[in-house]
Amino acid sequence: MTFWNLKAKHPFTKKFFLICLILIFYLNLLLAQENLSQGKIIITERADYSVYVEGKYAGLTSRETRLYMSETNLGTGAGYLYEGEAFVLQKSRKNGHKAALPIDSILPISFKFIPAQDEEDIENPYQPQIFTEDEGYPLLRNFPILPEKAFTPEDVGKTWKGKSTIAVKPKPEKNATRIPVNAGFKYKGKTIFNGKSVNHVEAAFGLRYKGTDILGDEELIRSEGGRKADIYLDDAKRPIFIREKIDEEFFYSGGKKIKHRGFLLHFYSYTGNSPIQGYYAQTSPSQNIPSKEKNIEITPNKDFEVSKTKRGTMLKLKNLQFEPDRAVLLKGEEAKLDEIAKILKESDGSFFFVEGHTADVGRPEEEKILSQERAKTVIEKLTEKGISAERFIYQGAGGTRPLAPNGTEEGRTQNRRVEITIID
């Protein structure tokens, strides 16, 4: 008796077989969706340049932004989706000083990248990414442009050109403006960066804005000057570090001129279950190298909960007690941070985002300040336990995101908390 004959004589067996087929179909669908996620790109963008207004020195700008973007493969021909956030910090490090930095704002990032066979297939070859959320980050779009094949020693000295877009924000309070540029590149060969062998590429381009960005700063009418860049790439041709030397001037309606002279630094790292394979790895998937990942099993306890978020792994400190209306831990509370410190030390996360929360029982501005100071206190205690302060960024949300109603003491207790997210 064949299997198919068995199904015909036993209706239950046939029904069971169909159910199995359906389950297998949905299981494969879920596994396929799981495999679409390729990992995360972490970027630190650091500005350090002198500002001149109307030809007179107006001070030094030191600004830092940390970005994370998840990469999702949308399927054959559909491209890649990048989603994440930019944490714009209130200040930057000076003279190499290591400190946790407060956040000024958190801005959304969302764009799609569809690889094209030919430049003519791209609607805008300067910025082929299609943004649905664009607050000016990342600063570099479609940059660097690289040859399709892997670099060889015979390529040293070879040059090429490519179209890119640079986002600028000379007036921080205004919208970011996107400037199309045609950059020239030159391969310099292999070198050592941070103890690792990398590919070194030089680039140069002029910054010639002509008022073309309808979403940008409406007062910015043109720009002059240019940039030179040193670009360091891993073996998958993913950027590891880009140093831009800038000397540029921006002209505004009404005659105002702002000049920048100094450096922009871009640091890249890659995390996740699979190699980055889209825009940030400009080579064939077979040549990709793994993203860094350190799987750590985090077990929650009575003092903290663990959850997965789009940002990473969140540790919610739910029983940490402070003095009333102060950012001072009660006696004995610091010991509750021992397990947290151990987890963060073992973590391979790029950085840690600490956010303080209060109950909504007072003035919103005072609550926000208190929650930020409590987040800072937690960071100070963790750094005393051996974690580098520069890995932390923080902010206070006050009572704006309650977990429970504030009408009861139990609810207010739940709302008074500190959350630590490992950006991984």
Rosetta blueprint (number, residue, H / E / L):
1 M L
2 T L
3 F H
4 W H
5 N H
6 L H
7 K H
8 A H
9 K H
10 H L
11 P H
12 F H
13 T H
14 K H
15 K H
16 F H
17 F H
18 L H
19 I H
20 C H
21 L H
22 I H
23 L H
24 I H
25 F H
26 Y H
27 L H
28 N H
29 L H
30 L H
31 L H
32 A H
33 Q H
34 E H
35 N H
36 L H
37 S E
38 Q E
39 G E
40 K E
41 I E
42 I E
43 I E
44 T E
45 E E
46 R E
47 A E
48 D E
49 Y E
50 S E
51 V E
52 Y E
53 V E
54 E L
55 G L
56 K E
57 Y E
58 A E
59 G E
60 L E
61 T E
62 S E
63 R E
64 E E
65 T E
66 R E
67 L E
68 Y E
69 M E
70 S E
71 E E
72 T E
73 N E
74 L L
75 G L
76 T L
77 G L
78 A L
79 G L
80 Y E
81 L E
82 Y E
83 E E
84 G E
85 E E
86 A E
87 F E
88 V E
89 L E
90 Q L
91 K L
92 S L
93 R L
94 K L
95 N L
96 G L
97 H L
98 K L
99 A L
100 A L
101 L E
102 P E
103 I E
104 D E
105 S E
106 I E
107 L E
108 P E
109 I E
110 S E
111 F E
112 K E
113 F E
114 I L
115 P L
116 A L
117 Q L
118 D L
119 E H
120 E H
121 D H
122 I L
123 E L
124 N L
125 P L
126 Y L
127 Q L
128 P L
129 Q L
130 I E
131 F E
132 T E
133 E E
134 D E
135 E L
136 G L
137 Y L
138 P L
139 L L
140 L E
141 R E
142 N L
143 F L
144 P L
145 I L
146 L L
147 P L
148 E L
149 K L
150 A L
151 F L
152 T L
153 P H
154 E H
155 D H
156 V L
157 G L
158 K L
159 T E
160 W E
161 K E
162 G E
163 K E
164 S E
165 T E
166 I E
167 A E
168 V E
169 K L
170 P L
171 K L
172 P L
173 E L
174 K L
175 N L
176 A L
177 T E
178 R E
179 I E
180 P E
181 V E
182 N E
183 A E
184 G E
185 F E
186 K E
187 Y E
188 K E
189 G E
190 K E
191 T E
192 I E
193 F E
194 N L
195 G L
196 K E
197 S E
198 V E
199 N E
200 H E
201 V E
202 E E
203 A E
204 A E
205 F E
206 G E
207 L L
208 R L
209 Y L
210 K L
211 G L
212 T L
213 D L
214 I L
215 L L
216 G L
217 D L
218 E L
219 E L
220 L E
221 I E
222 R E
223 S E
224 E E
225 G E
226 G E
227 R E
228 K E
229 A E
230 D E
231 I E
232 Y E
233 L E
234 D L
235 D L
236 A L
237 K L
238 R L
239 P E
240 I E
241 F E
242 I E
243 R E
244 E E
245 K E
246 I E
247 D E
248 E E
249 E E
250 F E
251 F E
252 Y E
253 S L
254 G L
255 G L
256 K L
257 K E
258 I E
259 K E
260 H E
261 R E
262 G E
263 F E
264 L E
265 L E
266 H E
267 F E
268 Y E
269 S E
270 Y E
271 T E
272 G L
273 N L
274 S L
275 P L
276 I L
277 Q L
278 G L
279 Y L
280 Y L
281 A L
282 Q L
283 T L
284 S L
285 P H
286 S H
287 Q H
288 N L
289 I L
290 P L
291 S L
292 K E
293 E L
294 K L
295 N L
296 I L
297 E L
298 I L
299 T L
300 P L
301 N E
302 K L
303 D L
304 F E
305 E E
306 V E
307 S E
308 K E
309 T L
310 K L
311 R L
312 G L
313 T E
314 M E
315 L E
316 K E
317 L E
318 K L
319 N L
320 L L
321 Q L
322 F E
323 E L
324 P L
325 D L
326 R L
327 A L
328 V L
329 L E
330 L L
331 K L
332 G L
333 E H
334 E H
335 A H
336 K H
337 L H
338 D H
339 E H
340 I H
341 A H
342 K H
343 I H
344 L H
345 K H
346 E H
347 S L
348 D L
349 G L
350 S L
351 F E
352 F E
353 F E
354 V E
355 E E
356 G E
357 H E
358 T L
359 A L
360 D L
361 V L
362 G L
363 R L
364 P H
365 E H
366 E H
367 E H
368 K H
369 I H
370 L H
371 S H
372 Q H
373 E H
374 R H
375 A H
376 K H
377 T H
378 V H
379 I H
380 E H
381 K H
382 L H
383 T H
384 E H
385 K L
386 G L
387 I L
388 S L
389 A H
390 E H
391 R H
392 F E
393 I E
394 Y E
395 Q E
396 G E
397 A L
398 G L
399 G L
400 T L
401 R L
402 P L
403 L L
404 A L
405 P L
406 N L
407 G L
408 T L
409 E H
410 E H
411 G H
412 R H
413 T H
414 Q H
415 N H
416 R L
417 R E
418 V E
419 E E
420 I E
421 T E
422 I E
423 I E
424 D L
